[in-house]
Amino acid sequence: MGKLDGRVVLITGAARGQGEQEARLFAAEGAKVVLADVLDDLGEALAKELGESTAAYVHLDVSQEADWTAAVVAAKDAFGKIDGLVNNAGILRFNELVGTPLEEFQLITQVNQVGAFLGIRNVAPEIGAAGGGTIVNTASYTGLTGMAGVGAYAASKHAILGLTRVAALELAARKIRVNAVCPGAIDTPMSNPEGSDPEAIAGLYKKLVPLGRVGQADEVAKLALFLTGDDSSYITGQPFVIDGGWLAGVSLF
Ligand code: NAD
């Protein structure tokens, strides 16, 4: 028996990276998964691989409300209901705050923060209508602390934790639990867009991260599974850090 048997979960940013691993793990645990992304070729190929009875792909730019409306219709057409949402899609840009163009700050806010808000606004009523379920928002290590050079991103991820807490309070009566994952450095195209030498990256994280390595997308997927399944039945409104100990503090040794 799978941990998500009978569940229908919409995952944004599911074409690659953490969203892809969440889709694969959730499907392996019995869920029907609706894969949403703007990378249509990758998303469609993944849905095909997982199989028509298990996965459906939908084009969804999370920053566009009309796309959300269409995605909800497509998900219900494919699998009859939605009782889980993973707000995973996100973008990152590097810039000092005083050098960040307004358009860049607004783009990051629109995708990361407004995208999660639109997901909650459009999908929570469906989850409620299905009798309850879960929302997992993807924040970040930088949702809980600062990091120079990613001001707009960090602001959007702090906002996700605010959304998570308020949504948990407001949706508890509809039997919807809302939590957030806060990954540290995870090995995906976002953290390594140039596809840099894994050895060089390994050296960086050996010093920075107490566990001495970068995290893997499937490790975040396991946390998202915990928060989507019944194993977390008495947990809502919380951020969950998954960072190899990075946020624990500094070490002199
Ligand atoms: P990734 O870049 O591999 O995947 C992000 C996915 O989101 C991609 O498939 C991309 O096409 C999709 N996406 C981007 N903009 C979108 C939009 N407007 N609408 C729909 N989909 C869109 O990166 P990842 O590491 O898998 O990131 C997943 C989430 O984890 C993001 O929210 C990111 O901010 C967060 N995160 C990542 C790390 C890390 O180190 N990789 C650390 C902390 C948090």
Boltz pocket constraint, residues with backbone or C-beta under 6 A from the ligand:
constraints:
  - pocket:
      binder: B
      contacts: [[A, 12], [A, 13], [A, 14], [A, 15], [A, 16], [A, 17], [A, 18], [A, 19], [A, 36], [A, 37], [A, 38], [A, 39], [A, 60], [A, 61], [A, 62], [A, 63], [A, 87], [A, 88], [A, 89], [A, 90], [A, 91], [A, 92], [A, 111], [A, 138], [A, 139], [A, 140], [A, 141], [A, 182], [A, 183], [A, 184], [A, 185], [A, 186], [A, 187], [A, 188], [A, 189], [A, 190], [A, 191]]
      max_distance: 6.0
